[in-house]
Structure formats: C-alpha cells, structure tokens
Amino acid sequence: MAETESSHPLMMMSSRFVRQVREGYDAGIRYCFILGAGASVSSGIPLGTTLIRQWREYLLEQERRTPGFIRDCASEYVDWNYEEDVKPLFSKEYEVKSEDYFKFYDLRFAGMPVQAYSFLQGLMERARASYGYHALAILLNETKNRLVITTNFDSLVEDTLSLYNAKHPLVVGHESLAPFMESVENKGRTIIAKVHRDLLLHPQNRKEEMDKLDERWERALKNALSGVTPIVIGYAGGDHTLMSLLTKMDLGTIYWCTLDESEENVDDRILKLLRKQKNGRLVPIKGFDEIMYELFSSFSNIAGFKDSDKWMGTRVNESIKYHN
C-alpha cells in the first residue's frame, strides 16, 4: 500500500474510464469485476438500503403494536448492547447506512433462520439477468478478463454465461473452495468468487459473519487481485470482509464506479482506500447496465461484432435454439 495518501481529484468521466480500460487491455492489463448488490437492482434484487427501510418499518410497526418487541428481538444476541447497538437505529434522526444492513437483518429474522433463508431464496429466484449481465458474460467469454469477485449470493453471472456457450466457470461459492482458484486445472477459466457464499451454501448475511474475512479467502483473493486491475460496480463496502482486504492491499490502480456525482457524497472509507492507491479513481455512472454496455461496446473488435445489440441478440437466440 502506498505510504501517503494522494491528493489528486478522484473523479473520472465514464467515457475516459472506458477508453482507459480498452487501451489498457491492448497494453496487456487484465481486469476483474468486483460486484455488489447495486449491480443486481435492475435484475429485480433490491439494494441493501432498500431492505433496511422495509425491515425498519416492519420492526417499528411491530413495536407500535407490542411495545418491547425490538428489545425482545435484540435479546437473541447476547453480545449486543441494546442502548448502543440497537436503539440508535430507530431514532428519528437515523439515516440509512449500508453497513447497518446486517444488524437489521439480524433483528428482522431474530430466531428465524429458516424464514430468513426462505426470504433470500425468494428474492434470488425472482431475479432475471438485466442487460448488464449479458454484456459482462460476453466480456468474460470473449476477452482475457475472467475474474468476478462478488458479495452477492445470486447466480446471475453464471446463469448468463451459460447462454453464450462459454466454458463452464469455476463458481467458488464457499471459502473451503477458495484454494481451487489457484489450481492449474482452472487456469484460463472464468472464476466467480462469492465472498459471502452462494445462496445454496449457507450464505453469510449476519453481522457476526461480517467482522472478518476467512483466511482461505484472504490468501486466494490476494493472489487473484495481484495480477489484475479491479473495476468495482454496485459495491458499497459496508462489510468488514472484502472491504477489509481491499483497504490493506496495494492495488495500484482501481476504478470504483459510483452513482454519486461528487466526492462529497461518497463514503469516507471508499475515499480513503482510493487515495492510498497510486491511481484510485471514482467513476460516476448512471447504472450497472449502462456502464457495462459502454465497456461491452468498446471491446467490439475483439469479440468480432460491429453492431453490439444485434450481435448479442443473435447469440442469445442461437443459444435458445440449441437448448431447445
């Protein structure tokens, strides 16, 4: 990690970002995509902050009906201090923060692990991959940018890849599988590393599970990130797992895509991480689908198409005919 924080402006226009990525690839740079919940919103999976608002209102409504309800839920967690850890979440002055997602999840589903899993499963099963995932799948299949690191549980990346007759990806949905990321057998294969596990492998969604990154993940991800430039999309850094690793690493260059149009609205942890890198950049974007379309189009000559929309439609139709 750089010894001193950079003072240069972090903001970079998305058009310049796309050009840098494209020209960087030609120069031998390889990229990985770090995806958070924001990447899946247009696919029908709500943001963590959206769920926080829903769960907070539910808990407040239960509290209005039965005073003491929230305290009773919090009593499930013996290491919690109600006055410090819970009460401030329900004050009139409270402002929603992504890092509070895990506390609200614990409160909403206190003592109900089966119901919690059923809720998550319902969200994922209703999701349908948006345009951005199709663009990403083609980039993973047609270029040498073949690493996805995500805190999401869904299968949108691998499901979309299957439409393009891609080589089957290595889906690392549990920390016990992390060492396979470095195996010779998987060299050149697309790797999807699910840091908080796959939906079917007891996904990590509780506060106590977010305090530290498993050592197996830490080693594998450090090695994987050492040879690529990260492009972060839809990730708010609210956990202490992947975010803790990123803050410790000297990444050199990292592009952090954001919906915010100025540095003032970006979380301080993200700003600090970027300023400690030699070339950390904030890229204001309209959304995951939009920026993936721009990246996808910029690689058109490598993938062998001129009209990106027509080419994508043709590949999907061919895949549908093949599977039928």
N, C-alpha and C positions, 0 to 999 in steps of 0.2 A: 504494500500500500504506500502511496505517496506520503512523504513526511509532512508536507504542508498542504493546506487547502488552497485550491485555485481560486482566483478572484475574478476570472473572466465570466461574462454573461453565459448562462447555461442554455438559454432558449435558442433553438434552431428551427427554421422553417421546414415544414414537412417535405416540400419539394427538394430542398437542399439535402435533407436526410436521405431521401430515396436515391438521389444521384450519388451521394457518397457511398451508400451501400452497394449500388450497382457497380460503380467504378472500383470499389474496394474488392468486390468479388473477382473482378477481372485481374486485380493485382495479387490475388492469392489469399485474400482474407476470407475466412469462413464464419458464418453467423449461427447463433442459436436463438430460438424464440422462447422467452420466459412469459408465460401466460397466467393471468389471474382471472378472478371472477368477471371482471369487466369485459373480457373477450367473449363471454358466453351470453351476455344480456340479449343481443339480437337473435340468439338461438332459443330464447324463451326461459333462460335461467336467471332469476333476479339477482341483483347485486346484494352483497352482504349488508350494506347500509339500508337497502330496501327491506330486507328481512328484519333488521334491527327495529325499524319503525313499526313493522307489523307485530313483532313479538312484544315490543314495549307497550303498544296499545292493548294487546291481549292481556298482558300481565297487569296493567293499570285497571283494566275493566274488571278482572277477577278481584283485584284489591278493593275496588269500589263495592263490589258485591259482598266480598268477605274480607273485612279488614284483617291484616296479618298474613294474607295469602303469600305475598312476595317474601316476607321473612321466613315463612314456613318452607318455601322452595329453596331459599338460600341455606337453610339448615342442613340440607343434604351434603353440603361441602364444609367439612369441619375446619378446614384451614382458611375459610373466608371470615373476614371481619365485616359484619353487616353494615356498620356505620361508615366504614371506609371503602369497602369494595362494592356495596350494593346500593345503599341509599342515594348516593350522588347520581346514579343512573336514572333516577326517577324524579329528580328535582325539576322545577320549572325552568331552570337555567340550563339544563342539559342540552348539549349539542352532539348530534350523532357523529361518532368517530369509528372508522373501520376496525380499529383494534379492539373495540368493545363487543364485536360480533360474538366472540367465544363465550363471554360472560352471559350475554343474553341467550345464547343457545343453551347453555347450562341451566339457566333459570327457567326458560320456556319448557324444556324437556326434563326437568329435575325428576329423577326416579323413573324415567320412562325411556329407557334405551331402545326398546323395540319400536315405540311410536316415533322416536327421533329418526331412526333408520328408515322407517316407512315414509316419513315426510321427505327425506332427502331422495329416496328412491323415486318417489312420485315426481319430484322436480326434474330429475335426470331423464326419466322415461318419457316425459312430455316434450323434451327438448328436440329441436330439429336444427341441424347444422345450417348456419347462415352462410352467405356468400363468402365471408372472410375465411371460413374453414376450408372451403373448396379451393380458394386461392392458395392458402397455406399448404394444403395437401399436394397441390401441383408443384409448388416450390420445393417441398421436401422430396418429391419423387423425381423431379427433373434437374435439380441442382445438387451440389455437394453440401448444402446447408441442411443437415439431417438430425438436428437435436432440438427437442422441445422439452422444456422444464416447466412444470405447471403445479399450482397448488389446487387445481380443480380435480374433482372426483369423476367427472363425466368422461364419456368415451367418444366425444365429438371428433377429435383428431384422428384416431384410428378407424372410426367408422367411415369418415370421409375419405381417408386414404384408400380404403377398400374399393371405392368406386372407380379408381383410376388404375386398376390392375398393378398396383405398386407391390414391391417386395414386402412381405409381412413385417411390420415393425416390431421391435422389441419393446413391449409395454412393461415398464418397471413400476408396478403398482404397489410395491411393498419394500420396505428398507432391506429385508432379507435378500431381495433380488438385486440390490444395488451393485454388488460386485460384478454381475454379469455385463454391466455397461462397459467394462474394460476388457472383456474376453475377446480373443482373436476371432471366434466364430461370428461375432456380431459387428466386426469391422465393416464400415461402409453401409450398414443398415440404419434406417431411421430409428432413433431411440426416443421414446416418450417417457420421461421420468416424472412420476406423480408423487411429489414430495409428501403430500398428506394422504397418500394411498388411494387405491382405486375404490370405487363405490362398493365392489363386491368383496373387498378385503379389509373390512372393519375400518372405514375411513376415519381419519383423525379430525375431530371437529370441536373438541372440548378445550377449555382454557388450559387445563393441566398438561395437555398434549402439545401445547404451542410454546412451551417455555424453552425448549432446547431441541436442536437438530440431532437426530440419531447419528452416531459416529460413522455408521456404514454409509449413510447418505453424504456426510461431510467429505469423506475421502473420495467417493465416486464423483460427486459434483465438482469438487475442487479440480480433479484431474480433467473432467469433461470441459469445464469452463476455461481451463488454462490455454486451450488451443483455439478458442472462438471468441467472437465479439458478441455480447448479448444485446438483443433487442427486446425490451420489456414492454408488454402491452396488457393493459387491464389489471395490473397488479398494484395494490395499494401498500404493500409491505406491512400489513397490520399484525403479522405473526412474528414470533421470535425464532423461527426455524430457518427458512430460506433467507429471510431478510438478515438474520444474524450472520449467516455465511457471507452474503454479498458485502456486508459492511466491513468484513475482515479481509476481503480479497483485494489484491491489486489487479484490477480488471483492465487497466489501460484505457480502453475505450468502451463506453456503454451508452446506448441510446434508450432513454426512458420516455416512452410515449405517454402523453397526458391529455386529458380533456380540458385542463386549465390553460388559460392563455397568458398567464404571467407567473413568475416565480413566487409571488406573494401568496398565492393560494395553494401552493404545493407543500406537502408535509415536510417538516424540518428534517426528519430522518432521511428522506429521499434526497433532499438538497445537500445534506452533509455527505452522504455516500457519493454523490456525483462530484462534489467539489474535491474529494480526496483522490479522484481518479485523474489521470493525465488528460483525459479527454472525455469527461462526463457531460452528456447533453440531454436537455429536456426537449421533446418534440411535441408541440401541440397538434393534436389530431381531432378530426370530427368523430371518429369511432373506429372500432376494430375492422369492420368490413371495408370502410373507406381506405384506411392505410394499407390493408392487405391487397386491395385492388391495385393501388399505386405500385406497390412492390412487385406484385404479380406481373403487371403490365411492363415494368422496367426490365424484366428478365425474359421478355417475349422471344428474343432471338435465340436464347439458349434452349428454351422449351420447344422452339420450332413452330411458332404461330405468329400471324400478323394481327388478326382480329381476336383479341383475348376472349371476348364474350362468346363469339361463335365457336372458338376452339374448345372452350370449357363445356359448352352445351353439347357439342359433338361427342366429347369424351364421356360425358355422363350418359348420354343416350346409348352409346356403344356398350357401356358397362351394364346398363339395364337390360339390353337385348341379350348380352352374354349370360347374365344371371338368370334370365327367364328361359 
